[in-house]
Amino acid sequence: MTPPLRLVFDTNVVIDIFRFRDPSTGPLARALEQGRIRCLTDTGCLEELRRVLAYPKLKLDEADAASLWKAYAARAEHIPGSGWPAHLPQCRDQDDQRFIELAARGRADWLVSKDKLVLKVRRSLLPPPFEILRPDEAIARLERLAEVPSS
């Protein structure tokens, strides 16, 4: 059996999967449930998620926000530490840099993001040691991998 892919989801992707159950991210949710992928997180990313879940536009009461946070935290593998060496590409938004650093520390296969500044890092002169994909790109890759028989 092939080991699960190691993925980092940015906060927007986590919310699409766990809060909105967005059909466009449904294949990622199913792959996570089936054990085909493993999502990675750390303390900083979990704190950002907690903060975002309190935004009024998400219309979550405190109990629902806590439940959603716990559901994600229970599903994710916690990667200790913070930061990464200077040779890692830099995102212009420091809040988003945390996901790039997490993906490097956690030896992720992919960082899945909808954020334009994170996606812009793909064109950096210093490529990261993992791929940065939009959710639709990650889903297409997962579908292609599912078609390949495992040996």
N, C-alpha and C positions, 0 to 999 in steps of 0.2 A: 504494500500500500504506500502511496506517495504521501510524504509528510505534508501537513497543511501549509499553505502559503502564509507568510507573516505580513500582515497589513497594518498600517496606521491610517485611521480615519480622522479627518479633521472634524471639528465640532459640528459644522453644518451637515456633514454626511451622517454623523451619529444621530443628529436630530431627525434627519430625513428617515433613517431606518427605525429608530426606537420611538420617536414621538409621532411623526406623521404617517409612518408605515407607507411611505411614498412608493407606489407601484414601480417607479423607475429604479428604485434601489432594492426592490424585492429580491432579485437574484443574489445580491450581496447578503441580505438577511438570511436567505435559505442556505447559502454556502457556509455562513457562520454557524447556523443551527446544525448543518450536516457535518461540521468539522473539517470542511475543505479549506477553510481559512481560519486564521487566528488573529484577532485584533490585539494590538499593543497599545498600552497607555502608560502614563506616569502621573506623578502627583500634580504637576503643573497643568497637564491637559485635563485631568479630572476636576481640578479647581475651576478651570475655565468653563468646563461643561456645567458645573454647579452654578456658576455665575450666570451663564446664558439661560439656563432653565428657569431662572427667576425673572427673565424679561417678560413684561406684561403682554407683549404681542404673542407669546406662546400660549397664553391662557391656561397656565397650569397652577393649581393651588399648591401649597407647600408639600402636602402629602404626595400628590401625583409627581411633582418634581423630584422628590426624594426617592420615590419608587422607581422612576425612570433612571435616575442616576445609579441606584443600586443595581438595577438590571444590567446596565452597561458595564459597570465596574466588575460585576460578577463574571461577565462574559470575557472581559479583557485580561490579558496577561500584563501584570504590572512590571515595568522595567525600572529598576532603581537608578538613581543618579540624575544629573542634569548636565546640560551643555555638551559640547563636542569640540574637537580641535578646530583651529582657525581655518584649516584648508577646506572645510565644508562650505558649499555655496551659501550666500547670505540672502535672506528674503528682506525686502524693504520694510516689512511689518514685523516687529519683534514678537508680537503675539503669535504670529504664524511661524516664526523661526522655531518655536518650541516643537512643532510637528516634524520639521526637517531634522532637528537634533535627535528627537525621539526615534525617528525611523533609522537614523544612523546608529545610535546606541543599541537599538533593539535588533539590528541586522534585518530590517524589514525587506521584504521583496518589493513591496509597493507602498507608496504614500498616496492615498485616495483623497482628492480634494476638489472642491468647486471654486476655491478662492483664486482669483486672477493673479494675485501676487505670488502665491505658491506655485501656480502653474507656470508663471513666467520664469521661475528658477530652472525649468527644464532647458531653457535656452542659454543657461549660464556657461561661461567658459570652463568652469569647474563642475563637471557633472557630479551629482550625488552618487553614493554607492548603492542606490536603489532607484527604481523608476517612480516617477510622479505621474499619476494618471487621474483623469476625470472619472467619475463613477461609471459612465457609459463605456469608457475604454476598459476599465477593470472588468466589467461584466462581459464584454466581448472576449477579453482574454480568458476569463474563467470558462466561458462557453467553448472556446477553442481547446482549452486544456481538457475539458470533459470529453471531447470527441476523440482525443488521443488515448488509445488503449495503454494501460499501465503494464509494465513488465514485471 
